[in-house]
């Protein structure tokens, strides 16, 4: 389709029935931004039509997970966790492992939170996690930044994180920001955790996810969040940050410090992502089904843990099994196996009726190239079609989570737009069947649909157009200087970062935060 048609004017104007109103007015109406409910894609579209497992296979996964909890159990719970879990009905064995009777798991599933909302600082970015509603966002703990122009890697900094947050704030198809990289320029872990929180929240008003290195740092984080929110009551009414919590160390062990962090986050009113990240073939079974069983079992243990502390506390069922290249022992996030792992986990989330999240969109490729494109699109589309509520690591991640790339984040916005269009699917109704339009075109009409009222009236509401990608003909591409995709992404990055952050705090609040904490970003 030519750019002239995209603008609303066919390359050659066909004969068509006269329409009321001026051509300029019609073109302006088609060019105006659509309201949220009229856009072709938006956060929270429902997927779920793709199901890699049959209902019987899902039930077998569930039964195997319950058996694992009942007969194998989990080790290394902190003393507080032992007290919480055994008080709820779990059994502490002589071997130090905590085992979970099926009835206990079922009772806790019955009181677990469903249909939760993750809030943004701006209510326009609130996300309802319900059913098969899909949201794409970032995540990870990359230690390097990808320098696209230099084709090289360097250590990531707090400025890089702040810039990533600012970029995400401008991208329509990236719906939340979970910290995608580590601030390698801040060696003190407490300062790193607090600056991570500040950089993310001052860069975007979308929902933010982050983690804490030690339980002792959580109180300081809540103090900062209360300052950002305008008080503890305001924070508790709309908690705009969630805790990404690796509460287990696969296989089937609790992570002691992370559990203590989780207990503090629950007390402070922060939603918790229960994250189980086994590596299939290393810290989880090598089979796709087995890796899902272990992840489900570990997260069900988390469901019991959280609800024994605070029934109905908002959690995300974070089954995140990763693929492994068994030839080398290296992680492979861009594989077809990874796509299946994630889609299978989404199916389990829906079986339990719980808000769920898993990883997709990871590239093993080192740069935003063709390999990265196929790796990112494969798992992102399958995650969306499977109805995964929270698709983490969906954009920007390279080198199997070791590297993050701002340009790839921007290119990922286009990619995720196409993925969300697949999630939206095909509407079949009297209007979309288009029989009236076919009659107008074929019976005495122009014999094509380029100028049909339906074509022009639905060109924005039905179609997703790339922002950075191009659809030029070879001739147009040549005439425009053969634009390079990565260079175009870099130009957009620089344009975004040249603007002040729309999420920055008011001067009084920012000064108070800086007076209380050592903020490494310049004012």
N, C-alpha and C positions, 0 to 999 in steps of 0.2 A: 504494500500500500504506500503510495507516495506521500511525502510530507504535506503536499497541497490538500490531499483528502483528509489527512489527520487534522489539519487546520479547519476542515469543514467545507472545503471547496474542491470538487473533483478536478483532475488535471484537464479534462475536456468536459465542458458542461453539457450534459445530455438533456434532451427534451423531457420535461416532467410536468406533472400537474401544477398549476399555480398555487402558491400557498400565501396565506395572509401574513402580513408583517413584512418589514424590510429585511433584506439580506444581511445587512450589517447588524441589525438587532438579533437575528437568529444566530449569527456567528458569535456575537458577544455572549449570548446566553449559553452556547455550547462551550465557550472558552472559560466561563466563570467557574470557580471552584465549586465542586458539589458538596452538599451537606453530608454529614457523616453517614446517614442512612441511605444515601443515594450513590455513594462511591462503589466502584466495582469490587473493591476489597477493603477490609478494615479488621482491626483486632477482634478476635473472638468469633470469627466465622466457624461454623461447625463442620468438622470432618467426620471420620469414623466409618466410612464405607469400606475402607480397605481393612481386612482382617486376615493376617497371615496364619492364624490358627483357628481351627474349628471350635465350637463350643465345648465339645468333649475334650479337646486338647487343653483348652483353658482350664477346665475343671481338673485335669490331671496335674497341671502345673500347681494349682492351688492345693490339691491334696498332698503333693510332694513337699511343698513348702511347709505345710502344717506338720507333716511327719518329721521334717528336718528340725523344726522348732521343738517338737515334743521329744525327739530321741537324741539329737545332737546338741541343741541349745547353743548359747553364746557364752564365751569366756570374758574375763577382764572387766566386768562392770565395776565402777567405783563403789565405795561403801554406801554412798547415798543412793546409787542406782540399785544396789542389792536390796536395800531396805525398801525402796519404792516398789520394785518389781515383786519381791516376795510378799510384801504387804498386799499387793493386788491379787496374788494367787499363783505367781510363778514359783518354781521349785529350785532351790539351790542344792546341787549335788555335791557329793564328797569330792568330786574332781574340780570343784570350783565353777562349774558351768551352770548357767541358769537355763532351765527348760520351761517351756510354755505349753500348758495343757490347751487342747483345742478349744475347750469351752471358754478359757480366758481370752484367747485371741478373738473368738466370735463375739464375746461380750464387749470387748473394746472396739471392735469394728462397728458395733451397733450404736456406740455413742460418739464415734469419730466425726469431726467436722466435715461437712459436705457443702458444696456451693459457696466457697469462701471468696472474698474479694481481696485482692492485693491492691493497695491504694498507691496512687502517685501523689507527689506534693501538689500537682495540678489534678483536680478531679477528672479532667478530660482523659487522663491516662489510667484511670482505674480499670482493673482487669477482673472480671467475674470468671472464676475457675469452676465451671459447671459442665457436666456432660462431656461433650466432645469439642468444646470451644477451644480454638487453637490460638496460641500467642508465641511469637518468635522473639528471641533475645540473645544476649551475649552471656558468656560465663567463661570460667577457666582460671588458670594461674600461670599464664605464660611468663617466662623469665626473659624473653627477648622481644624486641621490636624488629619487624621486617622493614628494611630500607629498600623500597622498590627500585628507585633510581640507581642505587649502588649495588643492587642484587646481593645484599649482605645482611647480617644480623648484628644487633647490639643489645646491651642490657636495657630493660624497660625502666622507666622512671615515673615519678608521681605526675610530672607534666604530661607524659604520654597518656596516663590514665585519665587525667582531667580532660585532655583533648578528645579522647575516645568518648567520654561522657557527653561532651559538647556536640560531637558529631552525631551520636545516637539521638540527641534531642531534636535534631533536624530530619531524621529519617523516619518516614511514615510507616515502613514495614518492619521496623525493629521496635518492639512494643515495650521492652524493659531492658534495664542495664544490670546485669550481674557482673561484679568485678571481673574483667577478663585477663588482668595481668597483675604481677607483683611489682611493687615499687622497690626496685633493687638499689635505688640510691638512698634509701632510709634503712640503715642497719639495725636500729633499735626497733624491736618487734612491736612494742606498745605504740611508739610514734608511727610506725608503718600502718598499723591497724586503724588508728585514728585519722591519719592523713588519707588513707584509702577511703574511709567514710566521708571525709570532707570533700575530697576531689570528686567522688561520684555524685554526691548530693548537690554540690555547687555547680556541677556541669549539666545536670538534667533534672527535670521535674517528673520524669517517669519513675516507676517503681525501681528500687535499687536492691540488689542482693549483695551481701558481703559475708565474710567469715572473721573469726577472732582467734588469734593464736593461743591465748591463754585465758582461763576464766577470770583472772585478776583484771583484765583489760575491759571487761564488759560493762562494769559500772561507769567507767569514764565514757564509754561509747554512748550509754544512755543519757548521761549528763549532756553530752554534745547534742544528741537527738532532741532532747527536751528544749534546748536552746533554739535549735532550728525550727521546731514545731510551734514554739510559743508557750511552752509549759508541758508538764507531764500529762495533764488531762487531755490536751490537744493531741499529743503523741498517741496516747492510748485510744483515742477516738478514731484516729486515722494513721496507723503505723505504716509509714511509707518505705520502710526498709525491712527486709527479711534476712534471717540468718541461714546461710548455706552451711550445713553442719554435717561433716563426715563423722557421724557418731559411731560408725563401725569401721574396723580394719579387716577387710575380707582376708581369709575366709572365717566368718562366724565368730568374730571377736568384737567386743565393744572398744571404742577409742576413749580411754579414760578421761583425758582432758576435754575432749570434744563433748562428752556427755555432761561434764560439769558446766561447760559453756552453754549447752542446750538448756540445762536446768535454769540458769540465770536468765537466758533470753525468754523463756516461758514466763518466769516471774515478772519480767519487764514488759510483757505484752507484745513481744515480737514474733511474727509468724516464723515457722521453722521449716526449712527444706531438709527432710530426712534423706541423706545422700549415701547410697551404697554404690561404690565404684570399683567393683571387682574387675580383674583383667582375665578374660576367658582364656584358659590354658595356663595361667600363672596363679592368680589368687581367686579364680572361679573356675568351675568346670569348663572344658574346652568346647563342649557342645552348646549350641545356641539355647536349647531348652534347659540344659543344666545351669547355664549362667543366669537365665531368667529365674529359675527356681531359687537359687541362692540369693539373688537380689531381692526377690519378693519376700523370702523368709526373713532376711535381715531387716527389711523395711517394716514388716509386720511386727517384729520385735520393737522397733521404734514406735509404732502405733500404740503398743501396749505401754511402753515407757512414758510417752507424752500424756496419754489419756489417764494414766494412773496418777500423774501429777496434777493435771488440769483438764478435766473432761471437756471435750469439744474445742480444745485449743487449735487454732488454724495451723495445719501442716500441709506440706506437699509431699506426696509419696514418690520419693526420688530414686527410683531404680535406674542406675546409670552403668550397667555393665558395658565394658569396652572390649573391642576386638583386639586380637593379637596376631601378628604375622609369625606363625610357628616355625618358619625357616630361620628367623633371626632373633625372636623373642622381643621384637620391637612392637609398640602399640601401633595399631592401624585404625584410625578413626574414620578414614575415607572409604572403607570397604563396603561391599554389599552385605557382608555379615553384620557390620555395625548397623546398617540400615534396618536389617531384620531384627536385631536385638532391640533396637529402640521401638520399632513398630509393635513387636511382641509385648514389650513392657506397657505400651499405651493400652493394649488390649486388656492387660491385667488390671490397670488402673480403673478401666471402665467396668470390669467384672466386680470390683469392690465398690464402685461408685465413689471413688476418692479423687480429689484433685491430684494430678500426677505430673511429673516432669522427668525428662530424660535428655540425653545428649544427641545432637544431630548437627550436620553442617561442618564437621571437622574435616580439614584437608590435611592429608599427609604431604601434599605438595609444599614446597618451600616458598613459592611465590604465587601471586594471583595469575595463574596461567590456565591452559586448557585442562590439565589434570585437576587443578583445584576446582574448576567449574563443574566437571562431572562428579567429583567426589562430594562437593557441597550440595549440588542439586539433588543427587540420588537420595541421600538420607533425609534432607529437608522435606522433599516432596512426600516421601513415604511416612515421615513423622506426621506431617499435616494431614495426609489422607487417612491415617490411622486415628486421628482425633486426639493427639497428644495435647494436653492443656498448656504445658510450658515446654517449649523447645529451646533448650539451653545450648550455648556454644554454636548458635546457628549462623553466625557471620564473624569474619575476621580472623579465625583460628587457622594456623598453619603448622607444619612440621609436627603433626600429631600432638598438638596443644603446647608445644614449646615456644611458638612464635605468634605474635599478634600483629596485624597489619591494618593501619587506618584506611588505606586505599581499598583493601579487600572488604572492610566494613561497609564502605560506600557502594562498592560493586555488589555486595551482598544484599543491599536494600533492593536493587533491581531484581536480583535472583529470587529473593523472598516474595517480591510482588508477584512473580510468575508462579511460585509455589502456592501462594494464597489463592491465586486464580484457579489453580487445580483443586484446592480445598473447597472453594465455592461450588464447583461442579456445574452441572447443566440443569437449568430450569426449564421445565416442560409445562407450558400453559397455553391458553388460547392466543395470547399475544406472541409468545416466542415460536409457536408453530408456524406463524407467519403466512397463513393461507390467504388472508385479505391482501397482504403485500404481494404475494405471488400473483394473485388475480390482476392487481393494478399494473404490475410490471409486464406480465405475459399476454394479457388480453387488451391489445391496443396501446400498451405502454411502451417504454423505451427498450425493453428487452434486457435490461441489466438493473442492478440494485444500487449503483453508486449514488444516485441522487434521491433514492426512496426516502420518504419521511422517516420510516422506521430505522433505516441505516443511520441517518444523521441524528435522530433523536436519542438513539441508544449507544452512540459511539463512545461516550464517556462512561455510561453506567454499566456497560457490558465488557469493555475492553481495558486492559492494563497496558500502558505504554512505558517503555524504559525511560529513565531519566538520564542515566549515564551511557548505557548501551545505545548503539545506532542501528537503524534499519535502512541505511542508504543503499541505493543501487551502486554497482561498481563505478559507474560514471560519476555519480554524486560524491561518492567516497573519495575518488581521485581529485575532483574539483575542490573539495574541502580540505585538501592537503593530507589525505590518508590519516585521519586522526587515530591516535593510539589510545586504547581503552584505559590503560593504567595512567597515562599522562592526563587524560580527562578526569579521572578520579582524583589525581593529585591536585589538579586545578580546583575541583569542587571542595576538596579538603581545605585548601588554603583560603578559599572564599568563606567557608564556614568559620574557620578559626580566626579570620580577620574581624569577625563580629564579637562584641562582648557577650558573655554567657547570659542567656535569658533566665537561667536558674540561679544566678548569684543571689546571695542573701542581702537584705537591706543593710546599709552601712553600720547601724547600731548593733545588729545581731552579729555581723561579721567581726566587728571590732571586739565584741564580748567573747566570741569563740577564740579569736586570736590571742586575747589577753589570758585566757584560761589554758589554752593548749598551744603547743609549738606546731604551727602550721608551716609546712615547707614551701607551699605555693606562694608566690609574691602576691601582695594585696593588689 
